[in-house]
Amino acid sequence: TDQRRVHGEFKDLLPRYLNFIKGVVDSDDLPLNVSRELLQESRILKIIKKKLIRKALSMIKEIAEEDEKNSEDDDEKKDDEKKDEKKDEEKDEEKKDDEEEEKKDEKVEPKYPKFWEEFGKNLRLGLIEDSTNRARLTKLLRYKSSKSDDKFISLEEYVDRMPENQKNIFFLVGESLEKIKESPLLEAAKSQGVEILYMTDAIDEYVVGHITEFSGKKLMSLAKEGVKLKEEGEKEKKVAEKKKKKKKK
């Protein structure tokens, strides 16, 4: 078969938000004996671009999934350790210390938080610009929150632990974590057990403007006037009705 190598950079092969990815594209489908300009307009090249973006986002997703798997494994180990501790209470203390040190060495550090801190802005830019892959990029978002103990969490994790009567995903935008934590708006949310996502980058305001919802939940700013943190349950509605009736009397 006739093989040709096309030299040069194709800046349009990957969108600018994925400009941190480097690599070589190997394809038997590219047309030969054509100029670079015509090659860039090729239908085949457009298909390759689409597949490259999907592959890149899939690889990023795998980093996050590997962290989740390792976290689950660590939780299982902790449960097993608790059971073993009950059985082996009479074991020598020095031996226990050695075992604990070994387990610390075995613990795998999560990779996605470091990736997010370095390239999170790229992914957020992609969410704004790339409507085709917006749903995929939304799943890759990570934020610290009022309940995350200074760890990054996904929107999926947030939704999984939402109270039943909470209908929206709440966030607060600020210059820094310290500024957000000083906000008086947080107190009401904390008292009602509502988790708040902390958004500290200027681009986040544009990001939430492009996410209509996630898992059927709307993203809503805690700073919005008249925001309701939770829907009223049956008991609360009855109490409110009784108060209204008393006022009328």
Buried (B, 14 or more C-beta within 10 A) or exposed (E): EEEEEEEEEBEEBBBEBBEEBEEEBEEEEBEEEEEEEEBBEBEEBEEBBEEBBEEBBEEBBEBBEBBBEBEEEBEEEEEEEEEEEEEEEEEEEEEBEEBEEEEEEEEEEBEBBEBBEEBBBBBBBBBBBBEEBBEBBBBBBBBBBBBBEEEBBBBEBBBEEBEEEBBBBBBBBBEEEEEBEEBEBBEEBEEEEBBBBBBBBEEBEEBBEBBEEBEEBEBBBBEEEEBEBBEEEEEEEEEEEEEEEEEEE
